Amino acid sequence: MPIFYTAAGTPNIQNERLAIVLGLMTLLSAIATFFSCRICLMWLSRLGFKNLPQNRVYLGFYKFHIYYWWAFGVLMVAHLLVAVVHTGLPQTGDPDAPVHWWILGLGLFSALSAIGIFFSCRIIPKLMTMAGAKNNDNKISNAFFKGHAYYWMVLGLLALSHFLVAFNHAGIWPG
């Protein structure tokens, strides 16, 4: 059966597998985004990794932070779309409806949390300046950045919950 050619909500193993692959790719891109974030650098320095800003390999990885964000955003949207195509909006008669609601809800709140992290990222003032904003127009973004580390913790908890509920439901590769 071809992918995406079934009605939303009907069991289709290919759509479920595609959602899982996209979910794992989204997870990897989120990890790359986190490890290239200054917040992660701060947390790692508190754990004893003091010389990372001078490490040539880390700096090569760090300079692609904006591209990790793009990959994360595109993969997250693709994962969400395929998941919704697979489950549809869970209906009352569906025996998997409660777990699908949990998975979709945790995924949606994870996505909203990721959007909050993106807009609190220090790349936003640079993007605003490139778009023509004056430097003093970035006060809102700079004030929002103060909670950046906490936003990452919220995303981590939501994404972990989403992953655990989804894994408990489908496993790593449904057969």
Secondary structure, 3 states (H helix, E strand, C coil): CCCCCCCCCCCCHHHHHHHHHHHHHHHHHHHHHHHCCHHHHHHHHHCCCCCHHHCHHHHHHHCCHHHHHHHHHHHHHHHHHHHHHHHCCCCCCCCCHHHHHHHHHHHHHHHHHHHHHHHCCCHHHHHHHHCCCCHHHHHHHHHHHCCHHHHHHHHHHHHHHHHHHHHHHHCCCCC
